[in-house]
């Protein structure tokens, strides 16, 4: 499943005696990589219980506009299931790869309609090369430019979109859920090797079951107009929530070129940003607010990230590694400011 840094606590590039090796020893000695089975047991149980309760309430409310309130609730639950799938993808929950996979497809394919296998593959590449042009799929987005070179090279409609991308960012997030679904469907229906055929069949089957059940329940309970509005609200807010959870992590942080030689520790820390907050921020962002700690130790269980934060921040300070942290609103401001600055560069003439 997950490879490279997403699967191992210490990447192959970290040699004994390196800064990362020293930090890894401190983290291991503090027990921060130990499994947190009890925490995940109640988290998994509570999240799936919320999913069942949400759909039960939807049926109970019936053909009423009040189901839009249920749509908001289910959007939050879908995102929380996505966070659990993320943790399973990094093998934070179980020691067994198979058990993590089963939980991942249950959360992704079956519960919320996203291909777990496609997401793991994409997320592997992101963790290996965060904020790196032509390497990180999270910044190689067709409708957004994160570097001046990409903005200046654009033409036509894309150039116009890049110019106003800071203003378009929020409405585009409302389409994130639909984009994730369409990417999942494309991923599972394209040709795969014979070795991957079993997982492909399983993923297609679970995605089909999800969409069939989702659409059947919605259109059986609601009138056609209410059903369409419910889907737009639920899926729009689901994508918006996920987008707002991911945006603070790397947007507005340094963008590297694939030719730059940067060590693992520096690459992960310099391109990531933490978000300050308490338990509510931790719950709302699924632990992604500790983005630096997560990128340095992807398999660290989510509840251990808060404990690891002061240790890693102190280590970075002692070794002269810039450690970025801001408020949630401050992180959005930095991301939008960066997008606006990049967008302005579309007005400059390209050098031929």
C-alpha positions as MATLAB code, in Angstrom:
seq = 'XXXXXXXXXXXXXXXXXXXXXXXXXXXXXXXXXXXXXXXXXXXXXXXXXXXXXXXXXXXXXXXXXXXXXXXXXXXXXXXXXXXXXXXXXXXXXXXXXXXXXXXXXXXXXXXXXXXXXXXXXXXXXXXXXXXXXXXXXXXXXXXXXXXXXXXXXXXXXXXXXXXXXXXXXXXXXXXXXXXXXXXXXXXXXXXXXXXXXXXXXXXXXXXXXXXXXXXXXXXXXXXXXXXXXXXXXXXXXXXXXXXXXXXXXXXXXXXXXXXXXXXXXXXXXXXXXXXXXXXXXXXXXXXXXXXXXXXXXXXXXXXXXXXXXXXXXXXXXXXXXXXXXXXXXXXXXXXXXXXXXXXXXXXXXXXX';
ca = [
       0.000    0.000    0.000;
       1.821    3.113    1.197;
       5.441    3.358    0.243;
       8.414    5.562    1.044;
       7.940    7.962    3.959;
       4.229    7.239    4.173;
       4.909    3.670    5.251;
       8.130    3.916    7.239;
       8.837    5.932   10.356;
      12.338    6.751    9.060;
      12.894    7.242    5.323;
      15.688    5.488    3.510;
      17.347    8.855    2.871;
      17.853    9.446    6.612;
      21.301    8.092    7.400;
      22.401    7.183   10.941;
      23.707   10.298   12.643;
      21.623   12.673   10.503;
      19.367   15.324   12.019;
      16.286   13.293   11.172;
      17.766   10.137   12.713;
      18.414   12.051   15.947;
      14.859   13.401   15.966;
      13.472    9.940   15.216;
      15.256    8.519   18.264;
      13.720   11.202   20.492;
      10.254   10.499   19.123;
      10.581    6.746   19.564;
      11.924    7.089   23.095;
       8.899    9.222   23.976;
       6.596    6.417   22.778;
       4.952    8.684   20.208;
       4.883    5.999   17.510;
       3.111    3.440   19.697;
      -0.347    2.282   18.566;
      -3.351    4.054   20.129;
      -5.897    1.260   19.730;
      -8.339    2.424   22.417;
      -8.488    5.972   21.019;
      -9.113    4.712   17.503;
     -11.667    2.153   18.719;
     -13.995    4.803   20.075;
     -13.230    7.160   17.181;
     -14.132    4.582   14.546;
     -17.215    3.438   16.451;
     -18.417    6.989   17.062;
     -17.902    8.122   13.465;
     -19.716    5.175   11.898;
     -22.482    5.522   14.500;
     -22.853    9.162   13.451;
     -23.112    8.056    9.813;
     -25.887    5.575   10.599;
     -27.674    8.122   12.806;
     -27.456   10.755   10.066;
     -29.095    8.566    7.457;
     -31.688    7.327    9.945;
     -32.571   10.939   10.755;
     -32.754   11.710    7.046;
     -35.374    8.978    6.561;
     -37.226   10.052    9.715;
     -37.474   13.699    8.634;
     -38.761   12.563    5.264;
     -39.749   14.722    2.304;
     -39.030   18.062    3.949;
     -36.652   20.961    3.433;
     -35.430   20.224    6.981;
     -33.372   17.444    5.423;
     -30.954   20.192    4.382;
     -29.931   20.391    8.045;
     -29.206   16.669    7.837;
     -27.186   17.367    4.679;
     -24.923   19.686    6.693;
     -24.486   17.042    9.386;
     -23.694   14.310    6.844;
     -21.160   16.577    5.110;
     -19.253   16.802    8.394;
     -19.513   13.044    8.983;
     -18.281   12.291    5.448;
     -15.212   14.471    6.052;
     -14.528   12.772    9.392;
     -14.690    9.392    7.646;
     -12.197   10.761    5.137;
      -9.834   11.622    8.009;
     -10.109    8.057    9.300;
      -9.332    6.737    5.825;
      -6.302    9.023    5.757;
      -5.039    7.572    9.044;
      -5.599    4.030    7.776;
      -3.683    4.876    4.602;
      -0.672    5.844    6.709;
      -1.008    2.677    8.831;
      -1.515    4.770   11.957;
      -4.311    2.554   13.272;
      -3.451   -1.137   12.860;
      -0.164   -3.000   12.495;
      -1.635   -5.138    9.715;
      -1.582   -3.644    6.220;
      -4.678   -5.664    5.301;
      -6.699   -4.422    8.278;
      -5.795   -0.827    7.484;
      -6.801   -1.452    3.866;
     -10.167   -2.902    4.872;
     -10.902    0.100    7.067;
      -9.719    2.426    4.295;
     -12.066    1.030    1.638;
     -14.920    0.924    4.180;
     -14.443    4.632    4.913;
     -13.567    5.687    1.370;
     -15.238    3.535   -1.252;
     -18.254    2.319    0.704;
     -19.126    5.167    3.080;
     -18.268    8.326    1.125;
     -17.696    7.201   -2.469;
     -13.962    7.910   -2.874;
     -11.437    5.429   -4.222;
      -9.075    4.540   -1.406;
      -6.496    3.005   -3.756;
      -6.422    6.085   -6.002;
      -6.092    8.409   -3.022;
      -3.254    6.380   -1.434;
      -1.284    6.442   -4.681;
      -1.729   10.200   -5.068;
      -0.986   10.878   -1.415;
       2.222    8.818   -1.571;
       3.548   11.138   -4.247;
       2.578   14.183   -2.224;
       4.386   12.988    0.906;
       7.512   12.086   -1.042;
       7.696   15.508   -2.727;
       5.556   18.099   -0.891;
       5.127   21.405   -2.728;
       7.501   20.308   -5.490;
       6.686   21.350   -9.042;
       6.000   18.497  -11.472;
       6.228   15.998   -8.583;
       3.514   16.832   -6.026;
       0.043   16.118   -7.472;
      -1.534   18.410   -4.870;
      -0.024   21.500   -6.513;
      -0.287   20.288  -10.108;
      -3.952   21.260  -10.253;
      -5.321   22.349  -13.618;
      -7.287   25.300  -12.207;
      -4.705   26.693   -9.753;
      -1.138   27.962  -10.090;
       1.179   27.921   -7.091;
       4.300   29.287   -8.800;
       4.988   32.289  -10.981;
       6.455   30.175  -13.765;
       3.267   28.145  -14.073;
       1.128   31.288  -14.026;
       3.185   33.052  -16.716;
       3.218   29.971  -18.947;
      -0.573   29.673  -18.967;
      -2.681   30.778  -21.920;
      -6.320   31.312  -22.787;
      -9.017   30.538  -20.245;
      -6.562   28.949  -17.827;
      -4.518   32.155  -17.730;
      -7.680   34.109  -16.894;
      -8.575   31.648  -14.119;
      -5.068   31.872  -12.663;
      -5.289   35.655  -12.642;
      -8.353   35.619  -10.396;
      -7.652   32.359   -8.576;
      -7.560   33.913   -5.110;
     -11.141   35.102   -5.620;
     -12.256   31.844   -7.225;
     -10.720   29.603   -4.554;
     -13.757   29.536   -2.240;
     -16.392   28.746   -4.904;
     -14.065   26.111   -6.393;
     -13.901   24.350   -3.029;
     -17.651   23.735   -3.283;
     -16.885   21.533   -6.305;
     -14.139   19.573   -4.530;
     -16.431   16.691   -3.563;
     -17.626   16.211   -7.136;
     -14.032   16.390   -8.346;
     -12.934   13.692   -5.902;
     -15.787   11.407   -6.963;
     -15.027   11.852  -10.668;
     -11.291   11.251  -10.122;
     -12.119    8.084   -8.184;
     -14.338    6.753  -10.948;
     -11.730    7.503  -13.618;
      -9.033    5.814  -11.538;
     -10.885    2.533  -10.990;
     -12.146    2.253  -14.565;
      -8.825    2.784  -16.355;
      -6.670   -0.224  -17.251;
      -4.748   -1.893  -14.440;
      -2.212   -4.698  -14.244;
      -3.436   -8.239  -13.663;
      -1.835   -8.085  -10.232;
      -4.176   -5.264   -9.196;
      -7.340   -6.788  -10.678;
      -8.707   -8.105   -7.359;
      -8.417   -4.787   -5.555;
      -9.839   -3.028   -8.616;
     -12.922   -5.270   -8.633;
     -13.400   -4.722   -4.894;
     -13.103   -0.957   -5.252;
     -15.506   -0.801   -8.204;
     -18.018   -2.971   -6.368;
     -17.923   -0.841   -3.222;
     -18.117    2.424   -5.160;
     -21.084    1.106   -7.145;
     -22.797    0.026   -3.925;
     -22.210    3.456   -2.379;
     -23.602    5.467   -5.293;
     -26.546    3.088   -5.784;
     -27.503    3.239   -2.103;
     -26.896    7.001   -1.793;
     -28.972    7.959   -4.842;
     -31.714    5.400   -4.125;
     -32.266    6.601   -0.554;
     -32.206   10.286   -1.494;
     -34.605    9.986   -4.457;
     -36.938    7.549   -2.690;
     -37.348    9.811    0.345;
     -37.323   13.237   -1.318;
     -39.092   14.756   -4.289;
     -36.838   15.244   -7.325;
     -36.226   18.948   -6.667;
     -35.507   18.468   -2.965;
     -33.271   15.474   -3.782;
     -31.119   17.475   -6.186;
     -30.818   20.366   -3.704;
     -29.931   17.925   -0.892;
     -27.152   16.367   -2.994;
     -25.770   19.766   -4.006;
     -25.714   20.987   -0.395;
     -24.328   17.780    1.105;
     -21.652   17.198   -1.520;
     -20.789   20.888   -1.801;
     -20.236   21.293    1.935;
     -18.382   17.977    2.132;
     -15.894   19.159   -0.485;
     -15.707   22.623    1.062;
     -14.928   21.146    4.492;
     -12.193   18.904    3.104;
     -10.727   21.757    1.087;
     -10.685   24.070    4.104;
      -8.942   21.313    6.094;
      -6.235   20.800    3.467;
      -5.667   24.429    2.436;
      -3.694   25.522    5.557;
      -1.191   22.678    5.267;
       1.057   23.730    2.365;
      -0.634   26.541    0.424;
       1.490   29.681    0.614;
       4.566   27.775    1.774;
       7.765   27.598   -0.365;
       7.372   25.811   -3.693;
      10.425   23.759   -4.667;
      11.648   22.661   -8.065;
      12.330   18.974   -8.640;
      16.021   19.745   -9.179;
      16.512   21.315   -5.753;
      18.512   19.144   -3.378;
      16.860   19.414    0.030;
      17.208   16.891    2.860;
      14.174   14.990    4.111;
      13.751   16.907    7.388;
      14.185   20.334    5.786;
      11.950   19.459    2.826;
       9.078   18.311    5.048;
       9.304   21.172    7.548;
       9.956   24.063    5.148;
       6.983   23.198    2.922;
       4.473   22.600    5.755;
       2.523   24.826    8.108;
       0.906   24.024   11.454;
      -2.346   25.539   12.714;
      -2.592   26.556   16.360;
      -5.639   25.552   18.367;
      -7.083   23.295   21.033;
      -9.046   20.067   21.039;
     -11.770   21.502   18.771;
      -9.224   22.390   16.084;
      -7.705   18.906   16.402;
     -11.122   17.292   15.929;
     -12.294   19.598   13.144;
      -9.118   19.244   11.068;
      -8.566   15.548   11.767;
      -5.089   16.144   13.172;
      -3.939   17.744    9.910;
      -3.297   20.947   11.851;
      -0.072   19.219   12.985;
       1.111   19.043    9.398;
       4.824   19.302   10.191;
       4.733   16.444   12.692;
       2.580   14.388   10.336;
       4.948   14.851    7.389;
       7.985   13.979    9.460;
       6.328   10.871   10.949;
       3.380    9.834    8.733;
       2.672    6.651   10.720;
       2.410    8.512   14.029;
      -1.116    7.988   15.430;
      -3.258   11.103   15.270;
      -3.683   11.546   19.062;
       0.111   11.533   19.506;
       0.670   14.496   17.182;
      -0.233   17.064   19.861;
       2.311   15.555   22.255;
       4.964   15.459   19.561;
       4.509   19.102   18.553;
       6.532   20.829   21.318;
       9.318   18.253   21.056;
       9.667   18.718   17.288;
       9.316   22.513   17.459;
      12.132   22.641   20.034;
      14.320   20.351   17.914;
      13.797   22.540   14.831;
      14.637   25.685   16.818;
      17.842   24.106   18.127;
      18.905   23.096   14.604;
      17.933   26.338   12.871;
      15.082   24.846   10.838;
      12.235   27.390   10.246;
       9.034   26.063   11.839;
       5.844   27.705   10.519;
       2.747   27.938   12.688;
      -0.246   30.274   12.532;
      -3.892   30.630   13.473;
      -6.508   28.999   11.243;
      -7.678   32.321    9.794;
      -4.068   33.435    9.454;
      -3.249   30.327    7.429;
      -6.132   31.029    5.035;
      -4.964   34.621    4.661;
      -1.429   33.461    3.834;
      -2.709   30.934    1.283;
      -5.002   33.436   -0.453;
      -2.312   36.118   -0.429;
       0.103   33.708   -2.112;
      -2.470   32.734   -4.758;
      -3.153   36.404   -5.437;
       0.553   37.213   -5.805;
       1.029   34.297   -8.200;
      -2.104   35.269  -10.129;
      -0.774   38.771  -10.698;
       2.159   37.307  -12.605;
      -0.143   36.290  -15.452;
      -0.054   39.964  -16.426;
       3.686   39.754  -17.106;
       4.882   38.877  -20.559;
       6.442   35.481  -20.984;
      10.128   35.471  -21.789;
      10.798   33.808  -25.141;
];
